[in-house]
Amino acid sequence: MRSDIEAAAERFATDGRGFVRRTPLWKVAGSTLGVACAEVWLKLEQLQVGGSFKARGMYNRLLANRIPASGVIVASGGNAGIATAAAARALGVKCEVFVPTVSSAAKQARLRELGAEVVVTGAVYAEALEACLQRQRTTGALLTHAYDQPEVVAGAGTLAMEIEAQGGEPPDSVLVSVGGGGLIAGVAAWCEDRSRVVALEPELAPTLFRAREAGAPVDVAVSGIAADSLGAKRIGAIPWEITQRHVPQALLLSDAAIRDAQLALWKDFKLAVEPAAALGLAALRTGAYVPQSDEIVALVLCGANLDPATLA
């Protein structure tokens, strides 16, 4: 998988459009965030094209495959759809996005701004995905999955590749939010065992946590503050296999802790991120994850597709 990640990075470098951004890595003393560790590295992936890390996987999927005249199609809580729509516009192809009703109005509006045809259906992501798959069988459009395709996982892995390059060394640990698992699978595939990769999930959307309890991926009920981006009801098959080998911890966080961390990032650092991007800081602030005093901890601020009014 590391070779797939390197191939994705090469596609981005040679594509000529400069679509995928090399987002900043902000190094701060742990004490700045009230954390007893040496440094915290904030990977500002909310500044990525489309407002989230999803641009990496979606663009890699499109670049690696022939796109038919019917274009591309995706089901998404919002971020994967936005990334696919942005990638499709960059390549000049059609895009159809199926979103559940839980998807925020801000994300739906952004999809339409990008020229996507938006279909709102189903209460949760899984129901939108079912409708998307039925439509894809009719149109033959190229399907981009939000988290469970090799190209999507490899694209996400370029983020971890960048963290190492920008940091000058692997961090001791990387704290990663989990929905369907594409991001953590890419990060873990790149890091392997050089950095400790920790999975973070909302208590109300525990796809990986429950899979580990059951010994295999299972369907879970999802709701809560981050459901529009971490709302997959089952961990993906590819993420399950990779995380079983390379992710030793899966931790749960309350909606209250996630919300507090989100507001702290805005009030203290003027970083406007969606709830899904605040789980790393929430884990540190609550003590769910306790780093060593000399540890370098990397947090992935994975997205910023939110209504700014919610930060008031």
RAKAWO-V930357 format. One record per residue. N is the residue number from 1. RES is the residue in one small letter. PHI is phi in radians with two decimals (NA if undefined). PSI is psi in radians with two decimals (999 if undefined). Layout:
BEGIN
N;RES;PHI;PSI  N;RES;PHI;PSI
END
This chain:
BEGIN
1;m;NA;-0.55  2;r;-1.04;-0.64  3;s;-1.17;-0.59  4;d;-1.16;-0.67  5;i;-1.16;-0.74  6;e;-1.09;-0.66  7;a;-1.15;-0.69  8;a;-1.10;-0.78  9;a;-1.07;-0.66  10;e;-1.16;-0.69  11;r;-1.06;-0.77  12;f;-1.10;-0.69  13;a;-1.25;-0.54  14;t;-1.84;-0.03  15;d;-1.12;-0.58  16;g;1.64;-0.28  17;r;-1.63;-0.30  18;g;1.08;0.62  19;f;-1.20;-0.89  20;v;-1.43;2.23  21;r;-1.54;2.58  22;r;-1.54;1.70  23;t;-1.35;2.68  24;p;-1.17;2.68  25;l;-2.01;2.06  26;w;-1.81;2.04  27;k;-1.71;2.18  28;v;-2.30;2.64  29;a;-1.10;2.48  30;g;-0.95;-0.65  31;s;-1.08;-0.46  32;t;-1.07;-0.57  33;l;-1.73;0.11  34;g;1.30;0.48  35;v;-2.04;2.35  36;a;-1.50;1.21  37;c;-2.54;2.95  38;a;-1.13;-0.99  39;e;-2.51;2.67  40;v;-2.10;2.19  41;w;-1.76;2.11  42;l;-1.74;1.95  43;k;-1.51;1.91  44;l;-1.46;1.10  45;e;-1.33;-0.16  46;q;-1.15;-0.23  47;l;-1.56;0.05  48;q;-1.19;2.77  49;v;-0.91;2.32  50;g;1.38;-0.01  51;g;1.42;0.23  52;s;-2.82;2.91  53;f;-1.07;-0.32  54;k;-1.01;-0.43  55;a;-0.99;-0.59  56;r;-1.12;-0.89  57;g;-1.22;-0.71  58;m;-1.16;-0.73  59;y;-1.19;-0.68  60;n;-1.09;-0.70  61;r;-1.05;-0.77  62;l;-1.23;-0.71  63;l;-1.18;-0.52  64;a;-1.51;-0.04  65;n;-2.37;2.70  66;r;-1.29;2.30  67;i;-1.77;2.11  68;p;-1.26;3.01  69;a;-1.09;-0.46  70;s;-1.32;-0.10  71;g;1.50;-2.57  72;v;-2.14;2.76  73;i;-2.51;2.54  74;v;-2.69;2.61  75;a;-1.88;2.44  76;s;-2.81;2.59  77;g;-1.23;-0.23  78;g;2.62;-0.92  79;n;-1.17;-0.78  80;a;-1.14;-0.61  81;g;-1.15;-0.78  82;i;-1.07;-0.76  83;a;-1.12;-0.75  84;t;-1.13;-0.74  85;a;-1.10;-0.73  86;a;-1.14;-0.72  87;a;-1.15;-0.72  88;a;-1.10;-0.72  89;r;-1.12;-0.70  90;a;-1.08;-0.59  91;l;-1.62;-0.10  92;g;1.29;0.65  93;v;-2.15;2.83  94;k;-1.25;2.70  95;c;-2.55;2.31  96;e;-2.16;2.28  97;v;-2.19;2.22  98;f;-1.78;2.14  99;v;-2.18;2.56  100;p;-1.36;2.90  101;t;-1.14;-0.37  102;v;-1.25;-0.29  103;s;-1.07;2.36  104;s;-1.18;2.68  105;a;-1.07;-0.61  106;a;-1.10;-0.73  107;k;-1.21;-0.70  108;q;-1.12;-0.70  109;a;-1.11;-0.71  110;r;-1.12;-0.69  111;l;-1.01;-0.78  112;r;-1.19;-0.63  113;e;-1.06;-0.56  114;l;-1.43;0.00  115;g;1.59;0.15  116;a;-1.38;2.61  117;e;-1.49;2.10  118;v;-1.85;2.23  119;v;-2.04;2.02  120;v;-1.68;2.03  121;t;-2.72;2.48  122;g;1.46;2.62  123;a;-1.36;-0.50  124;v;-2.36;2.99  125;y;-0.96;-0.75  126;a;-1.05;-0.63  127;e;-1.27;-0.66  128;a;-1.13;-0.66  129;l;-1.11;-0.74  130;e;-1.04;-0.77  131;a;-1.15;-0.66  132;c;-1.09;-0.77  133;l;-1.13;-0.66  134;q;-1.10;-0.75  135;r;-1.15;-0.72  136;q;-1.06;-0.66  137;r;-1.12;-0.46  138;t;-1.44;-0.75  139;t;-1.60;-0.44  140;g;1.30;0.25  141;a;-1.12;2.72  142;l;-1.25;2.12  143;l;-1.47;2.22  144;t;-1.90;2.15  145;h;-1.58;2.50  146;a;-1.07;-0.46  147;y;-2.74;-0.06  148;d;-2.18;0.85  149;q;-2.31;2.54  150;p;-0.98;-0.73  151;e;-1.17;-0.59  152;v;-1.19;-0.78  153;v;-1.13;-0.77  154;a;-1.09;-0.71  155;g;-1.06;-0.76  156;a;-1.08;-0.58  157;g;-1.13;-0.37  158;t;-1.12;-0.39  159;l;-1.10;-0.81  160;a;-1.15;-0.64  161;m;-1.03;-0.73  162;e;-1.16;-0.73  163;i;-0.98;-0.80  164;e;-1.09;-0.79  165;a;-1.14;-0.74  166;q;-1.29;-0.59  167;g;-1.36;-0.38  168;g;1.48;-0.07  169;e;-2.95;2.84  170;p;-1.21;2.41  171;p;-1.19;2.83  172;d;-1.21;-0.60  173;s;-2.57;2.67  174;v;-2.26;2.14  175;l;-1.76;2.17  176;v;-2.28;2.27  177;s;-1.25;2.54  178;v;-2.20;2.26  179;g;-2.03;-1.61  180;g;-1.45;-0.32  181;g;1.87;0.05  182;g;-1.11;-0.72  183;l;-1.18;-0.86  184;i;-1.17;-0.55  185;a;-1.12;-0.76  186;g;-1.14;-0.75  187;v;-1.10;-0.82  188;a;-1.17;-0.63  189;a;-1.12;-0.62  190;w;-1.35;-0.84  191;c;-1.22;-0.56  192;e;0.88;-2.03  193;d;-2.00;0.30  194;r;-1.39;-0.52  195;s;-2.19;2.58  196;r;-1.42;2.04  197;v;-1.73;2.19  198;v;-2.03;2.24  199;a;-1.53;2.35  200;l;-2.18;2.28  201;e;-2.39;2.63  202;p;-1.18;2.56  203;e;-0.99;-0.50  204;l;-1.63;0.12  205;a;-2.57;1.09  206;p;-1.65;1.07  207;t;-1.13;-0.82  208;l;-1.28;-0.73  209;f;-1.02;-0.81  210;r;-1.23;-0.60  211;a;-1.08;-0.69  212;r;-1.19;-0.62  213;e;-1.12;-0.68  214;a;-1.48;-0.33  215;g;1.51;0.10  216;a;-2.93;2.76  217;p;-0.99;2.37  218;v;-2.39;2.74  219;d;-1.32;2.42  220;v;-2.28;2.68  221;a;-1.31;2.39  222;v;-2.20;2.43  223;s;-2.83;-2.98  224;g;1.72;-3.05  225;i;-1.13;-0.49  226;a;-1.92;0.28  227;a;-1.14;-0.42  228;d;-1.26;-0.34  229;s;-2.12;-0.41  230;l;-1.98;0.72  231;g;-1.78;0.23  232;a;-1.12;2.42  233;k;-1.60;-0.08  234;r;-2.57;2.41  235;i;-1.15;2.48  236;g;-1.17;2.74  237;a;-1.13;-0.78  238;i;-1.16;-0.86  239;p;-1.02;-0.65  240;w;-1.05;-0.81  241;e;-1.14;-0.75  242;i;-1.24;-0.75  243;t;-1.20;-0.49  244;q;-1.09;-0.55  245;r;-1.57;-0.55  246;h;-2.21;0.06  247;v;-2.17;1.79  248;p;-1.34;-0.43  249;q;-2.18;2.43  250;a;-2.25;2.04  251;l;-2.02;2.59  252;l;-1.90;2.53  253;l;-2.30;2.52  254;s;-1.34;2.72  255;d;-1.04;-0.65  256;a;-1.10;-0.73  257;a;-1.17;-0.69  258;i;-1.12;-0.78  259;r;-1.12;-0.74  260;d;-1.07;-0.73  261;a;-1.18;-0.70  262;q;-1.04;-0.80  263;l;-1.19;-0.61  264;a;-1.13;-0.71  265;l;-1.08;-0.62  266;w;-1.34;-0.87  267;k;-1.22;-0.69  268;d;-1.57;-0.49  269;f;-2.25;-0.02  270;k;0.97;0.68  271;l;-1.79;1.90  272;a;-1.57;1.84  273;v;-2.27;2.75  274;e;-1.37;2.89  275;p;-0.93;-0.68  276;a;-1.02;-0.48  277;a;-1.46;-0.11  278;a;-1.75;-0.01  279;l;-1.12;-0.61  280;g;-1.09;-0.86  281;l;-1.13;-0.65  282;a;-1.04;-0.72  283;a;-1.11;-0.65  284;l;-1.30;-0.72  285;r;-1.21;-0.59  286;t;-1.54;-0.21  287;g;1.44;0.16  288;a;-1.06;-0.65  289;y;-2.09;2.15  290;v;-1.95;1.88  291;p;-1.37;2.85  292;q;-1.30;2.77  293;s;-1.11;-0.50  294;d;-1.76;0.24  295;e;-1.42;2.53  296;i;-1.82;2.07  297;v;-1.95;2.21  298;a;-1.77;2.31  299;l;-2.00;2.37  300;v;-1.75;1.94  301;l;-1.49;1.61  302;c;-1.42;-0.28  303;g;-2.91;2.79  304;a;-2.44;0.49  305;n;-1.56;1.51  306;l;-2.43;2.88  307;d;-1.46;2.04  308;p;-1.00;-0.44  309;a;-1.09;-0.40  310;t;-1.27;-0.18  311;l;-1.61;-0.02  312;a;-1.26;999
END
